[in-house]
Amino acid sequence: MQINRRKFLHYSALVTSSLALGGIPLYAYNAEAGPGDRDEVKRSYCGLCHPRCGTLLHMKNGRVIEVSGDPDHPVTRGLICERGLLMAEHIHHPDRINYPLKRVGARGEGKWERISWDQALDEVAGKLARLRDEFGPETLGFTHGTSRTHHWDCRRFYNLFGSPNVCGANNICMCPSYATEFATYGGMARGNARQAKCLVIWGRASANSSPIQAWPGVQAASRQGATIIVVDPREIDEVALADMWLQIRPGTDLALMLGWIRLIIEEDLYDKDFVENWTVGFDELRDAVREYTPEKVSEITWVPVEQITAAARIYATSKPAQLPYAYGLDKQGVNSNQCARARAILRAITGNLEIQGGETFGQTPEVARVRGEFDLVAAEAIGPEQRAKQLGADTYPFFGFPGWERNLANNQKLPKGQVNPPSMYRTCVAHARDVFQAAITKKPYPITAMFSVASNPMLSFPDPKMVFDALSALELYVVMEYYMTPSAALADYVFPSATTVEQPELWVTGGFCMACPPGIEPLFERKDTYQFYRGLGLRLGQEDQWPWETLEQACDFRLEPTGLTFRQLTEQYGFFGTPEFKRYEQSGFGTPSGKVELYSAIFEELGNDPLPKYKEPLWSPLGDPELVAEFPLILITGSRFMPMYHSEQRQIESARKQVPDPLVLLHPDTAAKQGLENDQWVFVVSPRGRARMRLRTSTRIHPRMVDAQHGWWFPERQEALPELFGVFESNINMLCPMEPEFCSPEIGSWPFSALMCRIEKA
């Protein structure tokens, strides 16, 4: 196989420097097909995780035999990760769902009948109309996945139908940060790492989580002499590039941030001009952080005092500096939202917001012309009466309609297009626990129907047995998926979802808009989600609300203000905008005060702490001595690993060859003390439950910590109950709680890390 030397060198460097758990290489080439075996190459894109990396599909007799990076793509420039190399197997996998299926046996019995799309849509729409008439439109719930499909079409359907009960893993994945930053300064800030003089990698292992976009930026920043600070409990790959590594105790990040804020204020290292003219609440903030001395923070976090002070001074004095978003902070439970608040405050008081090389959150004028989510979701269709019925909004109003409406109103004070309006998908959702409980208990009203699209809720949420009970209690459960999953096995109807390469998409950020062309026509009877929702909408009285017959026509509508069609944009790949900085000097910030709200008026109005305050996690080594004696180790879950993504790719043979079993990482000294050996099967046990995993010893993890993979089930096992693909055996979410006392009070983020456990021989 011919390999581009530049790309090969990049991959080789990553193979040697970036290892998944247990030394598994992150990148590899598919060497099965040589250049002469291809008869066509088609341009397309990946979508097996969040980015839409440009790809080339190498075809033979109408089949994709190999996938490579598109060297002409202006964003990803020929690079794809090992996950992207799975695309050919994913497209043609024999276990793909290719036709609509209707359950004919008992729920979970594994008996299905193939039916047509029209029959399936007719029957689902008919049953849904009956349930709506009996219980109201709020009886329909929804769980969505993470961007393998479109989200705006889902929200459009639900708004038109009248149900506010869309939910997903939003509460622990980017959305706590997204909503919080809107309340603090009116948008979610991001930066170009290559331009920073100081980069703080805090709870983000981008070598695994974003290997094509974020990780090369970190590497480039290091080569250019930027100071790299890593704050992470694990010795992630970024530590090899770091000037400082702060090995923090999981769940205590907020205490460290507050200690940084205190030191920066006390030593006059903050940007006085920006703070005086463009923030509110500085005096209150100074008082609130006074107790977080380096000594107290060290005691809480296990980070030495000298590291705390040195790192804070470097960050504050190395302008421009960046403190990028990190998924690891969103899944800590009680402190999740206030971590996002503290990170936003650090950016602001050091003057690193809206400057070149710092972090910005606006759209460029060119990209602002593209119609976005807010132009598509028909938010006005769901009125106050239905909005008030959103489950969980009374407990977590900041993350429901009340918080979203306030952020939207402040956004609309700004010039149109300067900052994209707050996303309904990211920041206006029901709480999943309340939705599942309403399905089980029928209180405060019954959830009787639910859709799950590219979503496997039994692997996505804590307490899988509760989720199982909820799905089993539904009168109508509809799934749109790529494969039969444990959740899909409980459905009444299963629809076949098109692969990303079988449908068009626009990849839009604040700085660019790229066309993502379908490389192939949908195989068999797979369809995109737009056809699913439009088909239901036309049958449920929404005829005038779905004007575009195809997804490409919807893309054309979005691009109309630019004067381009989707196909024209495809020919030029896309376009970049010209960044602008300090636009707040003309228009202010999209907040109640028009300034950065160090003291948040929105948080205060909705009954939340307007200033960050650290809370010790409920399960903690500093907590109940009896609990600590029984469960002495701190548990982290949810760490990304290649080539799989969340609960996906377990069917794909080449992926399973690399990671055949669920792995749990433990320090070798800790394992030796317990008489455990590398590669043996163990149980990871918490006060909530247990999961069976294969032990992998590594010095990358602290002796008092455990790092367990998430998302594990076994497609090779029996579909029917009680096996259900072994969903309860190695599912680490069996160990994770979801009760209110474990969740953040602002949006109900549940903890997937900073838990307590022990390891037992299996």
N, C-alpha and C positions, 0 to 999 in steps of 0.2 A: 504494500500500500504506500502511495506517495504521501509524504507528510510535509507540510509547510514548516521550514526550519524555525521561523520565528515563533510559530504556535507551539512547536514541539519543545523548544527551550522553555517556554512559559509553563507548559504542562509538566515538564520534567522537574522544574523548580518546585512546583506545587506538590508533586508526588513525594519529593524528598522532605519538604518542610511541613506538609500538612497531612496529618494522619488522623483517620477517624478512630473510634475506640478500638484499642488493641492493635493498632498499626495497620489498619486497612487503608490502602491508597485511595485518595479522593478522585483521581482522574485516570482514565484509561482509554485506549482506542479500540474500536471494533475492527479487528483485522480479518474478518471472515471473507470479505469481498475485496477483490482487487480492482484497479481502474478499468480493466477490460470487461468487467461483469456488469457495468451500468449501461443503460440505454437512454437515460434521461436524468437531468438534475433539475429540481424545482425549488424555488425560493419560498421559504415559509418562516415559521417562528416556533419557539418552544413555549410551553406553558405548564410545565410539570411542577413549577413553584411560582413565586410571584412575578419575577421579571419576565419579559417577553424577548428572550435572546434571539437574534437572527440566526436562522439555520438554512442549510441546504439539504433537501431530501434526495437521496440517490435512489433512483427507481430502476426496477428490472421487471418487465412483464406486468406493469401496473402495480407492483408492490414496492413499498419502501424497504430497501435492504440495508440502508445505513444512513446515519445522520451526521453531518459535520457542521461546524460553525461557518457562517457566511462572512468571508473576509471583507466584503464591501459594506457590511452593516455599520452605519456611522456611530452607533452606541457600543455594541458588543464586539465589533471588529474581529470576527472570526473565532471568538472564544465561546465554548460551551463547556459545561461541567459534565461530570459523569452521569448525572441525572438526565441531562438532555440526550445523552447517548442511548438512553433506554427507549426513546420515542418509537423507533421502528418496532420493537417488541410490543410496546404498548398499543400501537395502532392495530397490529395484526394478531394480538394475543387470542388464543382459542377460547379463553374464558370470558372474553368481552361480551357484554349484553348488547345484542344487535337488533332485537325486536321488542316491542311492548309485551309485557307479561302480566297475566292476571292470576291471582291466587285462586286455586280450586280446592285445596285441602284446608285443614285447620291452620290458623296462623302459626307460622314457624315450622310447618310440617315439610316444607320444601317441595310442594307440588304446584306446578305452574302450567298455564295454558297460554300459548302464543296467540295474540289477537292483533288487529290492525290499529294504527294510530287513531283513526276516526272512532272506532269502537271504544278504545281506551279513553279518549278525551270525552266522548259522549257520556260514558258511564261515570267518570270522575266528576264531570260538571254536573250531572244530574244528582248524584249523591251529595255533592257540595251545596247545591242549591237547596236541597231538602234540609240539610243541617243548618244552613244559614237562616232559612225561614223559621226553623224551630228554636234556635238558640241565639241568633244574631250573627253577623259576620265575624265578630271577635272570637267565635268558636274555632276558627282556623288558625293554627300555629305554623311555625316554619323554623327549620334549622338550616343554615347555609354553611358551606365550606369556605376555604380561603383562596378565592380568586382563580380557581381553575375554570370557572364559568363566569358569566356576566352577572352583576348584582343589580344593576339599575332596572332591568326588566322584571326581576322579582319584586322589587319595591314598588314599581309602577302597578303591577298586578294587585299587590296587597293594599295599596292606597286606594285603588279604584274599587276593590272588593269591600273595603271598609274594616280590615283587620289591622290592629296595631301590634300584633303579637309575632313579629319577626325577631328571631334570636339566633345566636350562634356563639362562637368562641370569642366574640368581640371583646368581652370583658377582660380577657387576659392576653390580647394580641394586638398591639399598636393602638387600639382604640382608647385605652385609658390615657395614653400620652396625647393622642390626637385631640380628644375633647378637652383635656386639661389645658393644653397650649392655646386652644382657641379662647378659653376663658381668661387666660393670663395675658396674651398679647395678640390674639386674633388670627392665628394660623399655626400650622405645624412646621417647625423650622428644620431645614436640612442644609448640608454644606457639601462642597467639593473638597474632599480630604487632601487632594494634591496641593491646595492653596494654603493649608493651615501651617502655622509654625509650631502648634502644639495640638496633639490629638489625644483625647481621653477615651479609651475604649472601655466602656463601663457596662458589663453584663451583655456583651455582644461578641459572639465568636463568628465573625464574618467569613473566615476561611471556610466554615461549614455552612453558614446560613445565607451568605451572599457572595459566593466565590467568584462571580464574574463582574459584579459591579462594585461592591464595597471593598472587598479584599484587595484587588489590585490598587485601589486608591490608598489603602493603608500602606501597602508595599512601596508605592511611589512616594508617599509622604516621608517614609523612613529613608528612602534613598536620597531624598532632597534635604535631609537634615532636620526634619521636624522632630520635636521631642514627643515620644510615644509613652503614655501612661496607661497601663492596663489595670482595671479593677475587676477582679473575677475570682471566685473561689477555686477555679481550676486552672491548671497551667495550659491554657489554650495556645494555639499556634502563634497568636499575636504576641505572646510573651517573649518569643525569640527575637522580636524586633523592638522590644520595649526598653526604655531607659529606666522605668520603674514598674514593678508589679506589686500591687496591693492585694494580698490574698485574703479577701474579706469573708467574714462569716455570712452565709446566705441569710437573706431577709433583713439585714441591718444596713443596707445601702443608704436609706434615708438618714440615719444617724450620721454617717460619714459625710453626706452632702451638707447637712446642717452644720457640721463641724467646719467644713470648708467655708460656708457662708459666713460663719462667725469670725473665722480667722481673717478672711478677706476684708470684712468690715472693720474689725478691731485694728488691723494693721494698715488701714487706709489704702488698700490695694484695689478698691473698686473704682469704676469710671464715674467720677464725681459729676461731670457735666451731664452725662446721660441720666444718671440717677436723679439729679436735681430737676431736670427739665422734662424727663419722659417716663417717670415712674410715680406711682402712688403707694404709700404704705411702708416707706423705708424705715421710719422710726419704729413702727410696730414690728417690722421684721427684725430690726436690731435687738429689740427686747425679747422677741420670741426665741432667738437662737443663742441668747447669752449663756444658757446653761450647758451648751454643747462644747465644753472645753476639750482640747486634744486628749486630755487624760480620761475624761468620761467617754469620749467617742472610742478611744482605744479599748477601754474595758468592754464596751458593747460589741465592737466590730472585730476584735482580735488583731487589728492592724496596729503596728507599733507607732508611738507618738511621733517619732522623727519622720516616718513615711507620710503620716497624715499632714503634717505641717509643710514638708518639702513639696509634696504633690500639689497642695493647694496654692502655694506660692508660685510654682511653675505655671500652673494653669492661669492664674490671675495676671501674670506678668509677661506672658508669651503671646501677645495679641498679633495677628488674629489666632484665636484658639477655637477648637470645636469639641463639643460633647455630644456625639451623635446619639440618636434614638437607639434603644436597646430593648429587645424583646424580654430579656431576662429580668428586667425590673417590673414588667407588666404582670408577671405571674406569681407575685409574692404575697398576694392576699391583702392583709389589712393596710399595708403601706403603699400599695401600688400607685394610687392616684397622687399621693403626696410626694412620692419619688419623682413623678413627672413634674409636679409643681416646683420642687426644689431644683431639678435640672433646668427648668425654664428660668427660674430666678437666677441661677448661676450664670447662664448665658447673658441675662439682661444686666446684672450689676457689674459684670466685667466688660460691658460694652461690645459684646461679640454678636449682637443681633443686627441683622440687616446691613452688614458690612461685607465687603469683598474679602473672601478667605474665612469669614465667620459663617453664621448660619442664617438663612433667609427663608421666608415662607410665602412670598408673593408669587404670582404668575408673571411671566414676561408678557409684554403687550401682544406679541405675535401668537403665543399659545392661548392667551385669554380669549381670542376670537373663536376658538373651538368650543362648541357647546358641551357642557359637562353634565355630571350626574344630576345636578339640581334642575337642569332643563328637561330631564327625561322622566323623573320619578313621579310626576303628578302629585306633588305633596299637598297641593290645595284640595285634592279630591277627598281627603280624609278629614272630617270636620272635628270641632272641639269635643262633641259628645263621644265619638269613637276614640279620639286621642286619650281621653280621660280614662278609658278602660284598659289601657296598656298595663299588662301584668308586670309588677315590680316597680312601676313608676312612683308609687306612693312611698316605697322604701328607698329607692335610688333615683330621685327625680333628676339628678344631674345627667344621668345617662339615658333618660327617657325623653319624651316630648318636652317637658318643662325646660330642661337644660338645653336641648337642641334649639328650641324656639328662641331662647335668650341669646345663644351664640349666633343664630341666624340674624336676629334683629340688629346686633352690633356689627356683624359683617356687612349688612346692607347700608351702614353709614358710610362705608368706604366707596371710592369710585368703582363703578361696575367693572368686574374682571380683575381688579388688582389682587384680590385674594379669593380663591375659589370658595363658595359658600360651604359651611360645614356639612359633611356627608351624612345622609340619613343612615346609610349602610354602616358607617363606622360609629356613629354617636347618637343614634336614636332607636334603641332596641328595647324589647322586653327582656326581663331577666329570665334566663333559661330555667333556673330552679323553680320559679313561680309558674312558668308554663308547664313544666313536667308535673308539678304538684297539682295544677288545675286539671290535667288529664287524669290523674289518679283519684283525687278527692272530689272533683267537680266543683271546687270552691276557689275563688269567690263566684265563679261561673264555670261551666264545663268547657274544656278544650276537647272537642270530639274528633277533630280532623287535623292532620299535619302533613306538610310537605318537607322532604329533605332532599336537597339538590346538591350533588357532589359533596355530600356531608355524611359522615358516619358517626352519629351522635353517641353510640355506645362506646366509641373510642375517643370522642372529643371532649367529654365532660367528666367531672368527678362523679363518683357514686354510680357506676354503670348499672347496678341492679335497680336503682331508682329509675334510671332512663329506660331500662328494659320494662319495668312495670308500667311506665307511662306509655310507651309505644304499644305495649300489649293491650292497654285499656282503650285505645282509640277505636272509633267506629270506621274511620277512613284514614289509612296511612299510605301516602304516595311517595315514591322515591324515583329520582332521575339519577342514573349512575353509569359508571363505566363497567363495573364488575358487581357481582353479587357479594355483598358485604354482610357482616352480622346484623346491621341495622336493616339493610334491604331485605334480608331474609324474613323479616317480620312484617313486610309491607303487604298491602292488598293489590297494588299495581306498581310495576317497575318499568320505567321508560328508559330507552337507550340514549345516552348522552354522546354527542359528537366529541371527538378529540379536539384539542385546540387547533391542530393543523387542518382540521376539516371545517373551519369557520373563520370569518374575518373578525378583526378586532382593531381598535385604536389603543396604542400605548401612549398615554398622555401624562406628563409630569408638569411641574411648574416651569420647566425649561425647554421641553421638546415635545413634539407630537410625531409618533412613528406609526406608519401603516403596518399591520401584521396580517399578511395575506394568507389565505388558506392554500396549502400546498396541494391538497387533493380534495376531491368531492367527498362528501360523507359516504362511508361504506354502509352497505346493508340498509337498515332503516334508522340509523343514528341521525339525530337532529340536535340543533343548538337550543339553548334554553329559551331564546326568544320565540321560537316556533311552539314550544311547550306552553309558555304563558299566553302568547297571542291566541293559540288554539283554545285554551280555556276561557280567555277573556271574551272571544267572539261568541262563545256558547253561554256566557253568563251576563249578557246585556251590556257589554263594553264595546260594541261594534265600532263606535265612532272614536274610540280611544287608542286604536292600534293602526295608525295610518300607514305604517311601513310594512310591506308584505314580507320583506326579508331583512336580515341583520345588516346586509350591505347597504340597503336603503336607509336604515337608521344611522349608519356611519356617514352616509352622504348628508343626512340632515345635520349631524353634528358639525360636519366640515363646511356646510353651506356658507357661513360668513367669511370663510377664507377664500372662496371662489374655486375650491378644488373638490373633486369627487374622490371617493375612496380609491378608485382605480388609478386616477391621476397621481394621488399621493403615493400609491404603491410604486409607481414608476420612479419616483425620486426618493424613495424610502420614507421620507418625512421631512421635518424642518425643525431647526433650533430657534429659540428666541434669544434676544439680547438682554442679559440680566440688568436690572436696575437696583440701586441700593438707597437706603435711607428715605424711602418714600413716605415714611411717617412724618417727615418734616413738612410735607404739604398736606397730608390727609389724616395724620394721627394713626392710632392703632384701633383695631376693631374690637374695642372693649367698652364697658359702660362709661369709663372716664376718658376714653380716647388715649390712654397711656398704658404702659405695662403695669399690670395690677399685681404688685408684690403681695398686697393684701387684696384678696379676690372678692369683689362685690357679688359676683354670681354665686360663688361657693357659699358666702354668708347668707344670701337671700334664700338659698335652697336648704339651709340648715346644716351645712358642712363647715369644717374648720377653714376659715379664710387664710390661715397661715399654716405651713407644714408643721406637724408635730409627730415625732417618732412614737410608734407603739410596738412593744415587744410582741412577736408572734405568739399565738396561744400555745402551740407546741414548740417548746424552746429549751435549749440546754440551760437557760437561766430560770426556767420555770419550775414546775412541780418536781421535787427530787425523786418521788416514786416513779413518775413517768420517765424521767431521764434514766433511772436505773434499769428500767425495762426496755427502753428504746434509746440507746446512748448515741446513735449516729444521726447526723443531719442529712436529710434526703433532698436531693435535687432531681427533678424530672423535667422532661421537655427539651433537653439539649438536642440540637440538630445533629444529624449524622448522614453521611453519604452512603449509598446513593438514594436512600429512601427519603420520603417527605411525609411527615406526620404518620397517618395510618395507611399510606399508599405504597404501591409498588411491591407488596408482599407476594404477589403472584408471579412477578417477573423473574425468570430463572437466573439471569446474569446478576441481578441484584441480590437474590437470595444466596447465590454462591459466595458473594463477598460478605454478606451479613446473614447467615442462615438462621441464627437464633437471637432472641432478645438478650441484650447484654446489660450487666450492671458492673460499674467500675468501683473498685475498692483498693485502697492503698495496700501494698504487699505486707507491710508491718502489721496492719490491722488484721489482715487475713491470717497471717501466721499465728497471731495471738489467739485467734478463734479456731485454729486447726483447719482452716479452709485452704483449698488449693486452687490455683489458676485453672480455669476451664471447667470446673465442676458445676453442677446445677445446684442452685440455692433458692431459698425463699427470701424475698424482701418483705418484711412485716412491719406494719405501722399499727397504731391503735385502731385503725379503720378496717384493715384487711391485709391480704398477702398477694404476692405475684411471684410466679416461678420464672427464674432467669438464669442465664449462664454467667458465671463469675469471670471477670477479667481484671487482673491485678495491674495497677499502674501507679507510678509515683506522681502522675499528673493531678491526682486528687489528694486533698488534705486527709491525714489519718483519721479525722473525726467525721468525715463526710462520705456520702455515697451518691453516685451519679447513675441514674437508671434510665434506660431508653423508654420512650413512650410509643403508643400506637400499635402495639403488637397483637395480632390475631393470626390465624393459620388457614389460608384458603384451601390448603390441601386436605383439611379435615372435613368432617360431616357438616353439611349445611343445616340439617334439621335439628330441632331441639331434641335432647338437652345439650348437644355438642355446640351448635351455633358457631362453628368455626373456632372453637376453643376461646371464645371471647372473654371469658372470665378467668382464664388460667394465668396469662402473662401480661394482662392489661394493668399497667402501673397505676392507672386512674382508680383502681380498686382501693388504693391506699390514700386517696386524696379526698378531703372533706369539702362540703359545699354549704354547710349551715351558715346562717348570718354572722355568727360570732367569729368565723374564720375569714370573712370577706371584708373588703374595703367598704367603708360606710358611704362613699361617694357614688360608686357605680356597681358595687357587689363583685369586685374581682375576687375570684377564689384562688387559693394557693395551690400551685403545682410544684412549688419548691419551698424551702425553709420549713420542712416538715421533719418529724422524728421517726426513726425506724431502727430495726436490728436485722442482722443477716443470720439465717439458719441454714444448715445443710438440708437439701431436699432429698 
